Amino acid sequence: MAAHWLLEKLEYANQVHDESTLALGRLHQVPNPHTPGSNYTNGFFDQQWRDEQAYHVNTNRSAEREQVELGRLLCLEEELNEALSSVVTTPEQALMRARNCAIVRRQLEAQRLRAQPIPEDSHLNRTQREKLTKVWYAKTELRRTFLALVEEKQPMLRVRRAGESTTLGTRGQQRLTEALRKRAAKLQTTLNTYNRLARAFIQITPDRPAPRVIEYAALISLQLDDTFWNDGIFTNANEPWAVDPLTQQGIRALACLNRALEEKRRLTWEVRRAMRWATRNHQRLISLLNDARDYMDSREGNPPEPGVIPPTLNAIFSHSVMDSLPTQAYKIGVVAQALQTSYQETCDLQLEWNDKLLEVFQKTPSQYGDEFLLGTWNQQLERIKCAIDYHCLTQIPGRMNRTLSRIMNGHYRIVQIVPDGDDGDDDDDEEEEQYLADLEHILSESLRTDLERLPDDQRDQGDH
């Protein structure tokens, strides 16, 4: 799974890298109107990105909010004026509308004093500035309505994703569908208002960068980070990053390229870290298995005394599981089972990882120590495959095959292949059957879990 994940991440990073490089290459062929005599460059895009960041860090958000509030009041005034011109059925309605208009006008005068004009729009007259401010407010409302619809859709989207389900039920889905229909109708109304105000501003100010007019079908397909949602056109009409679509495309393409390069660097480290962990764990378990095998050989005849336990196995033999075992022979069996099972899992993991992990390794930049790491990995895989060919890499509990020990320690000249099912030992069959049955009952998973937590100094002792 880890190797598959790393390979997928690398393939996606390469895809983004290629697409971004292609997009930037096309932009590099286009003359840059902001730097006459030259085309767009990565340096220009990078500087524009820094300028945009600096603006957002240093800008006065309260001043922008005052402008949006002014736009709201201007839109409200327009609605009230339209209402006043409509047919009035009663004197009370006419009086109420007149009072509302008076209140809004007073609020507008106060808001105009608080909302200072944008410096970039100093050349615009009052009518033009106020029309632009109304577009700004309308777009703010459009964004809010759009996000509300996206949020409302989330339960329905989860139903369509593989592996996910919903608890809505039929009635819940019907209610959600009705709510979405209302949200969509509100979004359409808000969009119509925005487009109407945007066209009105474009008509009286054709020489200024204009807000983008958009249709409903295009709007609902937008991503949340689309450049359409950038409000720079209202605050920085003279900045390329705010008003120039090609500059905005270049900034995004360059950011994607840099992110892909960073992702590939991280994958370079991750694949080597995974291989290094696997090879070291393999070597550590081989060392412990060798020590356990030597200790078993030193106890031929099952003497009553435990003898000298190898220092590398002290932590395992002192585990709480061992207190319930009657003899040292049983304890050795439990240790053998834990080590053999852990080693088998490591070998299986290396076999599963091999193809995809090596593909990631070869497709990422080389690092210091690669030759040694790759050599160690290939050597271990070769020995694992050899052990499988000789049918001696087994999951039988406690089985510490002598042939396996010889292969995994690099002794390939095997005089006689031990028949499957015969460990080469002279143990009595009946005693071994009872022994394995007891092991199956006694062994605790916590022993193998704690095996992974051995201190580094104990892990490294006895490494071959």
SULRA-V518018 format. One record per backbone hydrogen bond with DSSP energy under -1.0 kcal/mol. NH is the residue of the N-H (numbers start at 1). CO is the residue of the C=O. If there is no record, write none. Layout:
nh: (NH:NH)
co: (CO:CO)
This chain:
nh: (5:6:7:8:9:10:11:12:13:14:15:16:17:18:19:20:21:22:23:24:25:26:27:28:29:30:32:35:38:40:45:46:47:48:49:50:51:52:53:54:55:56:57:58:59:64:65:66:67:68:69:70:71:72:73:74:75:76:77:78:79:80:81:82:83:84:85:94:95:96:97:98:99:100:101:102:103:104:105:106:107:108:109:110:111:112:113:114:115:116:121:122:124:129:130:131:132:133:134:135:136:137:138:139:140:141:142:143:144:145:146:147:148:149:150:151:152:153:157:158:164:173:174:175:176:177:178:179:180:181:182:183:184:185:186:187:188:189:190:191:192:193:194:195:196:197:198:199:200:201:202:203:204:205:208:219:220:222:226:229:230:234:236:239:242:243:244:248:249:250:251:252:253:254:255:256:257:258:259:260:261:262:263:264:265:266:267:268:269:270:271:272:273:274:275:276:277:278:279:280:281:282:283:284:285:286:287:288:289:290:291:292:293:294:295:296:297:298:300:302:313:314:317:318:319:322:323:324:325:331:332:333:334:335:336:337:338:339:340:341:342:343:344:345:346:347:348:349:350:351:352:353:354:357:358:359:360:361:362:363:370:373:374:375:376:377:378:379:380:381:382:383:384:385:386:387:388:389:390:391:392:394:399:405:406:407:408:409:410:411:412:414:422:432:433:434:435:436:437:438:439:440:441:442:443:447:449:450:451:452:453:454:459:460:463)
co: (1:2:3:4:5:6:7:8:9:10:11:12:13:14:15:16:17:18:19:20:21:22:23:24:26:27:38:32:35:30:41:42:43:44:45:46:47:48:49:50:51:52:53:54:55:60:61:62:63:64:65:66:67:68:69:70:71:72:73:74:75:76:77:78:79:80:81:90:91:92:93:94:95:96:97:98:99:100:101:102:103:104:105:106:107:108:109:110:111:114:118:119:121:125:126:127:128:129:130:131:132:133:134:135:136:137:138:139:140:141:142:143:144:145:146:147:148:149:153:154:161:169:170:171:172:173:174:175:176:177:178:179:180:181:182:183:184:185:186:187:188:189:190:191:192:193:194:195:196:197:198:199:200:201:205:215:216:219:223:226:227:231:232:236:239:239:240:244:245:246:247:248:249:250:251:252:253:254:255:256:257:258:259:260:261:262:263:264:265:266:267:268:269:270:271:272:273:274:275:276:277:278:279:280:281:282:283:284:285:286:287:288:289:290:291:292:293:294:297:299:310:311:313:314:316:319:320:321:322:327:328:329:330:331:332:333:334:335:336:337:338:339:340:341:342:343:344:345:346:347:348:349:350:353:354:355:356:357:358:359:367:369:370:371:372:373:374:375:376:377:378:379:380:381:382:383:384:385:386:388:387:392:396:401:402:403:404:405:407:406:410:412:419:428:429:430:431:432:433:434:435:436:437:438:439:444:445:446:447:448:450:451:455:456:460)
